[in-house]
């Protein structure tokens, strides 16, 4: 900094107008995606569904997800 005529700015780079604008657009986009997706708190079916695409998972995937603790314990025991 020796010999520079201009003092460094005390402004963080994330405070620029371009960053704020992009962040606001991203937040708006995310809100729209969440509004258009399925609400997992009011979903009545017993099937396992993707929240965004609303696709029901195949039976084998549902079984694996629901028994993940048992599978994990079996794999841990096999590892040890």
Secondary structure, 3 states (H helix, E strand, C coil): CCCCCCCCCCCCHHHCHHHHHHHHHHHHHHHHHHHHCCCCCCCCCCCCECCCCCCECCHHHHHHHHCHHHHHHHHHHHHC
